[in-house]
């Protein structure tokens, strides 16, 4: 089982280090709830994040920074669906993130939402955790 830990260093900048990968565990649990066995579920969870699965918790942290709980549940469902189909999601790509959010919301996005998605994609690209 993975455990979510944060390490905050107190200096001019705040840094967050994810000692575990709660994102892989979360997606794996959702896949198991859909009937996959635990070994297959963790493999599929890693596949959906691709070569950057070690950054999965950072990616979801950044999404949680900008979206409410209801929207995050839709994000988890979207990622789980992609994992079932063995399709990856590129969390550092603005186009991929925009497509995901538009698919989830089912409506046009306003300028503020587009800026949030751009900010998330940029933070993910440079492996930076967004802070409040």
N, C-alpha and C positions, 0 to 999 in steps of 0.2 A: 504494500500500500504506500502511496506517496503522501507526504505531509507538506503542507504549505507553510513556509517560513519566510519571513522578511528580515533583512538586515539593513538597518538604516545607519549610515555613518554621519556623524554630526560634524560638519565642517561647512565651508562656503556653499557647497552643493549637496543635495541629498541624493544618495544612490540607493537603489534597491537591488538586492541580489536574491534571486529565487533559488533556494536551496533544494527545492523539489519541483515537480512538475504537476501541479494540481490540474492543469488543463488536460493533460493526457489521462489522468485518473477520471476526471469528469466525463470526458467523451467516451472513455472505455466503459464507465458505468452505464451511460446512456445506451451504448451499443449492446451491452449485456442485457439491459432491460428489453431490448428488441429481439433477444434470443441468441446472440452470438456467445460462444464460450469465452471465458476470460483471456485465454492466450490469443485467440483470433482478434478479440476486441482491442487489446493493447496494440497489436500489430496494425490494425486498421486506424486506430487513433494516431499512431506515429505517421502512417502514410498520408493522412489528410493534411498534416503540417509539413510533410516533405522533409527535405534535408535540414530544415530548421526546427525540428520538433523540440529541441532543447530550449527554444525560445517561446514555446507555445504559451506558457504561463504569462510571460511578458506581454504577448499579443492580446491575450484575453484581459489582462490587467488594464491595458490601454483602452480597450473597448469599454470595460466597466467604468472607467474614468469618465466617459462621455455619455453613456447610455443608461437608462433606468433598468430596473429588474425585469420588467416585462419584455423589453427589447432584448436584454441579454438572454432570456429564456429562448427567444426566437433565434438568436445567434447560435446558441447551443444546439437547437433543433436543426438548423441549417447545416452546421458543421457535422453533426451526426448523420444527416442524410447524405452529405457528400462522402463521408467515410464509408457508409454502406455501399455507395456506388463506386468506391475506390477512386474518387476524384480528389485532387488536392485543392487547397485554398491558399492563395498567396496573400498573406497578411501585410506584406510590405509594399504591395502594389496598390496604387490609388484606384486604378480601374477595377481590380478584383474586389477591393473593399466597397467601392461604389456599387458594383453589381450586386454584391451580397446584401447591402443595406437596402437598395431599391427592391430587390426580390423580397426581402423580409417585410418592409414597410408597405409595399404594394401601392405606393403613391409617389408623386413627385417630391423631391427634397427641396427645402428652401436653402438660401445662401448660407445661413449659419450651420445647417447640417452638413452641407458640402465642405465648408471650412473645417468642421470637426473631423470629417472623414479624411481630409487631406492631412490634418495634423496627426491623426492616428497613424496613417500610412507612413508619414515621414518619421515619426518616432519609432515605428516598427522597423523601418529600413535601417536606422542607425542604432537599433537595440537600446533605445532610451525609454525609461519608464516615465510616463506622465504623472505628475503630482498635482495635488489640488492647491 
